[in-house]
Amino acid sequence: MEKARLLPLCPGSYLMRDGGGKVIYVGKSKALKNRVSSYFKNYHQHNVKTKRLVDAIRDFECIFTSTESEALILENELIKLHQPKYNIRLKDDKSYPYVRLSVKESFPRLSAVRQRRSDGARYFGPYSSLKAAQTVIDTANGIFSLPVCRKRFPQDINKERPCLYYHMGRCMGVCTGSVTEEEYALTVDKVSDFLREDHKTLASRLTEEMNKAGEKLEFERAAKLRDCIRALEKVSKKQQIVRDVDFDADVFGYYSDELGSAVARLIVRGGRLIDSHVYHFGADEILSSESFTSILVGLYREGDHVPFRIYISPGLYNGEDEELILSFIEKKAGHKVKISVPERADPKRLVELGDSNAREAALFKRAVGEKNDSVLVLLQKALSLEKPPVRIEAIDISNSGDENITAGIITVLDGKFSKKDYKYFNVSLSCRDDVGSMEEAYYRRMKRARDKDEAFSALPDLILADGAANQVNAVKRALEKTSYDIPVFGMVKDLFHKTRCLTDGVKEISIAKDQTLYGFIYRIQEEVHRFAFSGMDRKRQKSVRESTLETISGIGPAKAKALMRHFKSLKGVYSASLEELCAVEGISKRDGENIIAFAQTKKAPQ
């Protein structure tokens, strides 16, 4: 394009637009003229994805900057703003979690957190998910018998009887007063060694302690130490040793073909491969050394821990932007960082492992996707729908008698449960049956969509009601009131409360012969029932707590709700001082005295 040849040789960011003016790609360069012109020169040398991009470009614009660093920051911001079709971008922008050890406390505890802070605590990780971090915490707590209760130490020592964990031998029993701060500190040092993955040193220390305990005839302590050593050996066998204990690195491998791409990040801490995460990109997202530079800077700039070494697959990184990347991440890290495409055996083996992880993850995701696609096609055929139902919503009603009526609506997206889209509705008491409750709840859901509420804007391709013809017709009435036309079917159960068939409100559609389809509908019906019931049960428990308070003289529904909102639990209310009770809006001194008097009669739950 003539317009590209007229650009200056200066740094900046560029935005490619399609025929409708929509931004479809954002890039950066230290020489805009050369970079932008390269898209339109030597077209036949481009890969398939780049050819698709060039074919779609109808115009572009540039934003000039003073430096290449400024261009990189601007590129990141423009990608976040426009979400271009052909740019790769991380789908989950949350920082990775860490395990935090609160060593400043007298009796430190472990917790999972998203951010490292300068609070004197020790941090270990990062891990690929909160679940992974919590698994590490649970393992450490189990091996070293750390307390997992909500008691605060030393404040709560000897205030209550020890819990079941202590009697089962799964807690050291700080609450009994039998564990000194010095003894606990020694255990914390072992926990730190465990989290640093220095399992060999830790096992030696534990073995030495076990032998000494045996010599002193402290057989119970020796047995506990023996169990710790065995648990530690079990954990160690599950982790792959890759280098010495001082070796920390992030390793990036990749896989790419015409159907999409994947980047695998292997997290190596203390010489062990402790975690991994895979980023998946679609067929139109262009994965190149240039685009990976943007991802890498964005990843660490958002708050991730930066190790001393970063190894990258040769197909993913050509080293051109190394100085630019380091200028960003070394400032964040506070130390020197080495980025390289390794040639030596051990680091190269790690990168090859990263490439293998990316490939297997990409192929597995496609296989799962194809399976999900196939069940959606089966559902389309069974229900004679116009297209496979990519987005499905299911609704169920749960109640306790005539009270606490709750509607649960779950979402199935691309054949998988999308829990971030689940919704609860509290149904008015005027709806005395499931049918009326379902109509009210789904009417409110669709009215929110009609009123342009973003949380409800995505419409389903199919609605599944838990029930038969009456429930189907209830949802249809809700759709008619809001002027929406969406297919509705009921999930019918048999006398044993198991999925039997589907119904359109008139005829039944058997799915029993197709195990894939039957299993899919069965899981949806069980999940929506579980979700609706859990919402109702929380509402019921809250109601029970508040109604208990209402038996106290002077405490009505409004005051009971205010007390529960402030103290979170009945125990919190009954253990509060008069001053704390009177600090709650609407609670007088006399009310507070009545609450304390009630608690002292031992009628209050402890």
N, C-alpha and C positions, 0 to 999 in steps of 0.2 A: 504494500500500500504506500502511495506517495506520502501520505500523512506521517507514516512511521519514519521515512527517510529525512523528514524535516525536523525531527526531534533533536535536542542537544545531547552532547556526551556528558551528562551530569547525573548525579544520583536522584532517585525518586521512586515512587510507586505508580503502577499503572492498573487501570480497571478496564477489562474487556466487556463489551455489552453485546447482547443479541439483538435481533430485529425489533423486539418489543422494548428495547432500552434497559432490559434487566442486566445487572452485573452478573456475569457467569464465571469470571476468573479475576483474581487479584495477584499481582506479583510485585517484585522489587528488583532494582538493579543499581549498580554503581555507574552504569553507562546506559541510560534509557534507550538511546538511539539503536545501539547494537542489540540489546535484548529484545525490544519490541519488534524490530525489523526481522529478527531471526524466526519469528513465527510464520512470516509470509515468504521467506526465502527457502529454497530447497524443500518444498512441501513433501516430496516423495521420501525424504529421509526421516520424517517424523514417525513416531510409533502410532498405533491405532488411536489411542486416547487423545494424543495431541492433534491428530488430524480431525477428530470429531470436534475438538475445541475450535480449531481454525475455521472449520466449515461453518460453525455457528456464529463466529464474530462478524458483526456488522459495523462496529465502531469501537473506539477506545478513547480514554482520556488519561492524562498523567498529572500527578501531583509532585512537584519538584521539591527536593530537600537539600540541606546543606551538606549532609554526610550520609554515608551508606547506613550507619547505625540508626539515624533518624528514619531512613526509608524502611528499615526492618521493623521498627516499632510501629510505623504507620501501616505497614502491610498487615501486621497482626491485628491492629484495631479495625482496619477495613474488612478483613475476613470475618471478624466477629460481627461487624455491623451488617454486612450484606449476605453472609452465608452463601457464597457463590457455589454453583453446582459442581464446578470442576476442581475446586481447591480441596485438598485433604485438610481435615480438622478433627481434633479430638472430640468425640461425642460427649464425654463426661469431663467437665472442666473442674471437678472437685479435686483438691489436693489429696495425696495419698495419706492414709492414716499411719500413726506411730503408736508404739507402746510407751506409755509414760510411767516412770517410777518416781513417786513423790518423796524423794530422799530427805527433804527438809522437814518432814513430819517425824514425830517421835516413833510412830509405827507406820512406815511407808506402805502404800498400796499400789497396785497396777491398774491402769486404765487405758482405754483407746482414745486417742485425740487426733484431730485433723491438722493442727498447727504445732510446730516447735516454738516454744516461748523461752525467753530469758528469765526463768523463774527458779533456777537452781535445781530443777528436776533433771533426771536422766531420761534420754529419749533413745529408743531403739527402732530400727526400721529404715525406710518406709516399707509398708506392706501393700499389696494390690487392692485390698478391700478391708472394710471394717470386720467382716467375717473372718478373714485371715488373721488380723491382729487379735481378735477376740479368742480365736483358737489357740494362739500362742499364750495369751493371758491365762486361759483355762488350764493349759498344760502346765504352766509354771505354778499356778495356784495349787494344782493337784499334786505336783511333785514335792513342793516345799511346804504344803499344808498352810498356806497363807489364809487369813480370814477373808471371807467374801461377803460378810453381812454388812448391814448399814450402820453398825455401831461405830462410835467415834472413840478413839483411844488417845490418851489414857482416861478421858472423861468418863467413859462407860464401863470401866473395869469394875467388876464385882457388883454391878447394879442389878443384873439379871442372871438367871441360870444360863449356862452354856447351851447352845443350840444343838440340833441333831448332828450337824457336821462334826462337831467336837466328839460326840459320843461314837460316831462312826469312824473316828480316827482320821478324818479328812481336814481337820483344822487344828492348829497347835494350841488353840484355847487362850488367846491373849486376854479375853474377857474374864478369865478365872484369876488373873493376877499371878499366874505361875510362870509367865514368860517375861523376863527383864528386857529393858531396852537394849542392853548390850548383847544378849542372846539373839534378839530379833535382828539387830544390826548385822550379826554374822550370817544369818539366813539371807538378809538382803544382799550381801556381797555375793553369795552363791547364786541368787536370782540374777544378779547383774552378769555374772559369768555365763549363766545359761542363756540370757538374752543376747549376749555378745557372741554366742555360738562357740565359746571356749569350753567345749564339752570335755575335752581330754583333761585339761587342768582341773576342772570341777570334779570329774570322776575320781581323779587321784586324791583330791582333798577329802572327798566323801569316804573313799576307801580307807584313808588314814584315820579319819574320825571313827569309822565303824570298827576298825581293829582296836583302837584305844578303848572304845566303849565295851567291847568284848572282854578286854583284859581287866576292866574294872567291874565285870559281871553286870553291866548295865545292858541286859539282853534286849529289853524292849526298845531302847534307843538304837541299839545296833540293828535290830530288825527293821526299824523305820528307815535308817540310813541305807540298809541293803535294798529296800524297796525303792528308795530314791535313785540309787545307782542303776537298778534294773530299768526303771522308767526312763532314765536319761539315756541308757544304751538303746532303748527302743526308739526314742526320738531321733538319736544320732544316726541310726541305720536308715531312717527315712530321708535324710538330707545328704546331698551329694557333695563330697569334699572336692574343691576345685583348686585351691591354692593355700598358702600359709595363712595364719590367723590374722595377720595385719592387712590382708588384701581386701579392699573394697572397690567395687566397680559396678557400673551399669553397662549392660551389653545390649546392643540393638541389632537384631536380625530382621530379615524381611523376605516376603514372597509376593510376587506380582504376576498376573496374567491378564488376559482380556476380560475376565469376569470380575476382577477386583484385586485388592491388595491387602496385605496384613503386615504390621510391624510388631515384632515381639520384643519386649523389654525384659531382660533377665536381671534380677537384683541380687548381687553378690555382696555379702557382708561377712566380715570376719573369716574370709576364705571359704564360705559356704554359699551355695545357691539357696537362698531362703524364700524367694518368691518370684513371680513373673506376672506380666500383664500383656495382653495382646490388643492392639488397636486394629479395627477392621475398616476398610474403605471401599466404597462402591466402584462399579465399573467405570463411571465417568470421572472419578476423582484421580487427578494426575499425581502419582507418587514419583518424585524425582529428587535429586540431590538438593536442588533449590528449595522445593517445597518442604523437604525434611528439615532443612535449616530453620525454617520458620517454626515448624512443630517443635524442634528441640529447644529453641530459645523460649518459646511459649510455655513449654512443659516446666522448665526450671524457673522461669520468671514468675510463674503462678504460685510458687512457694514450695516446690519439691526439694528434698535434700539432694545436694550435689556431691557425689563421691569424688575421690581423687582421680579416678580413671574412667573414661568413657570409650568403649570399643564399639565400632560401627561396621556393619557389613560393607564390603567394597561396592556392591551394587546399589547401595543406598547413599553413599557419601563419597565425594571426590576430593574433599579437602580444600576446595576453593575459598570457602567462607570460614575457615578455622579461626583466623584472627578476629573476625567479627563476632563469632559465637563466643569465644573466650572473653571478649571485652564485656559481654553481658553476664555470663554465668560465673566468672571468677569474682566479680563484684558481689554477686548474690552469695557465693559459697564462702568468701572470706579466706580462700586459700587457692593455690595453684591447681589447675586441672589439666590433665593430659587427654587430648582427644586423638584417636588414631584408628586407622584400618590396620589391624594387627597382621604381622607376618610370622611372628614366633609361634611355636607349637601350642602352648597352653592358651594364650589369648585367642589365637586363631580357632582353636577347638571350641572355645566358648561362643565365638561368633557363628561358627557352623551349627552349634546347638541352637542358637537364636534363630538362624535361618530355618532349621528343621521345625522348631516350635511354631514359627509363623506359618510355614507351609501346612503343617498338620492342623493348626487351628483354623486356617482359612478353609481347607477342604472339609473339616468336620462341620464348620458353621454352614457351609453350603449343603452338606448332606442332611443336616437337621432342617435347614430351610426347605429343601426339596421334600422332606417328609411332611413338614407342616403344610407346604403348598399342596401336597397330594391329598391330605385329609380335608383341606378346604375345598378342593375340587370335588372330592367325594360328597361333602356336605352340600355343595352347589347342585350336584346332580340329584341327590336324594330329595332336596327341597325345591327343585326346578327353579333355582335362582338365575338371574341374568348373568351374574359373575361370581367368582369365589368371594366369600365374605371376609375381606381382609380385617375388618374391625367388627367385632361381635360384642354386644352388651348382654349381660344376663342379670335378672332381677329376682330377688326372693324377699319374703316378709317373715320377720320373726317377732314374737311377742311373749310376754308372760301373763297369761290370762287376757284381760282387757287393757293391760297397762304396758308401758314401755314398748310401744309398737315401733319397730325399726325396719326400714327398707334398706337392703344392701344391693348396690349395683356394681358389678365387676366388669372389667374390660379384657377381652382377648384380642391381642394385636399380632397379626401374622402367625396365628396358631399358638401364641404363648401368652401367659397371664401378664398383663401390664399393671402391676400393683400401684404404680403412681397415679393411675387413672381411676382407681376404685373410689366410690362415693357412698356416703351414708345419708339417709333422710329420716328425720324423726317425724312420725305420722301422727296426726291429731287423733284424739280419743273418739271423735265423732265417727271415725271409720272403724266399725266394730268387727269387720271380717277381713280376711286376706285380700279378697277381690277389691273392695273399696279402697283399702290401703295401697294396693298396687297401682290402681288408677290414679290416686292422688299423688303418689311418689313419682310415677313416671311423667305425669302431667307437669309437675314442678321441674323435673329434669329437662324436659323439652321446652318449657317456657323460658328457662335460663338460656337455652341455646337460641331461641327466637329473639330474646332480649340482648343478644350479642355478648353474653358472658363468656370470656375466653376460656374459662375452666370447663365449659360445657359445649364449646363450639364444634368439636370434632364429632360428627354424627356416625352412628353405626351403620354397617351394611346389613346387619341382621340383629334382631332382638330375640332373646330366648327368655321366656318366663317360666319360673319354677311352678308347674301346675298344668292343668288341662284347659278345656275350652273356656271356662269362666275367666281364668287368668289371662288367656290370650285376648279375649274380648275386652278385658279391662285395659290392657295396654293399647289396644287398637282405638278405644275411645279417647285415651289420653293423646294419641297421635292425631286423631280427628280434630280435637279441640285446639291443637297447636298447628294444624295444617301441614303435617309431615306425612309422607308416604314411605314407610319402611317395612319390610317383611317381618312378621311376628310369628313365632312358633312356641308351643309349650313343651316343656320337658316332663313327660308323664312318668310317675313312679308306680310300681306294683304294690301288692299288699305287704311286701317285706321292705318297703321304702327304698327300693332300688330302681334305677332307671329302666324303663320298659320300652318307651317309644317316643316319637315326637308327634305333635298335632298342630294343624293350622287352625284349629277351632271347630272343624267339621269332621275331617277324616284323620285317621291315625296313620303314621308313617313308620314302619318297622325299621329299626337299625340293628337288630340283634344279630343278624347274620354276618355283618361286617365288623369284625373285632376292632379294626383301626378307628372307624367312625364311632362305634359304640363306646370305646374307651375314651375318646375325645369328649363326647357329650357327657359321659359319666363324670369325668374330672371337672367339667364346667359346673355340673349340677352340685357336686360335692363342695366345690370351692365357693360358689355363691351362697350355699346354705351355711357354710362355716363362717363366711364374712358377715352375713346378716345376723347370725346368732351371736357372734362376738360383740357386735355393736349393741345389740339388745342387752347382753349380759352386763356390759360395762354400765349401761344406762340403769339397769336394775340394781346393781350394786351401789351405785351412787344414790339412788332413791332410798335404798335400805339404810345407808349411812345417815342421810338427811332425816329420814323418818324417825330414827333412833334419837337424834338430837331434839326432835319436836316433842318428845315425851317430857322434856325438861320445862318447868314452869317459866313462862315468858318467852320461850323460843318457838317461833312459828316457822313456816316454810322459807320466808325471805331471809330471816336471820340464820337458819340452818344452812342455807346455800352460801351465805356470806362467810360463815365460819369454815365450811368445807373448802371454799375457794381459797381462803387465806391459809389454813393449816394443812390442807391436802389430805388429811386422814383423821379418823376419830381419835386415834392415839395422840395425834398432835394437838387436837382440841383439848383433850382431857389432861394432858401433861403441861398445858400452858399456865402461866401465872395470871393473876388478876389483871395486872398491868397489860400483859400481852393480849388478853381477851378483850379488854376495853379499847384496845387500839383498833379493833375491827369495827368498821362502819356499822352503826345501828345497834351495837352491843353496849348496854349500860352497865354501871357498876353492879346493880342488882342482878342483871342477867349473868354477869361474870361470877358472882357469888353463888348463884343457883347452879351454874355449870360445875364449879369446883365442889360444891356440896354433893352434887349427884355423883361426881367421880369418886369422892371419898366414901360413898356408900358401897363401893365395889360393884355397882351395877354397870359401870362403864367398862367397855372392852379394853383389854390391855394389849 
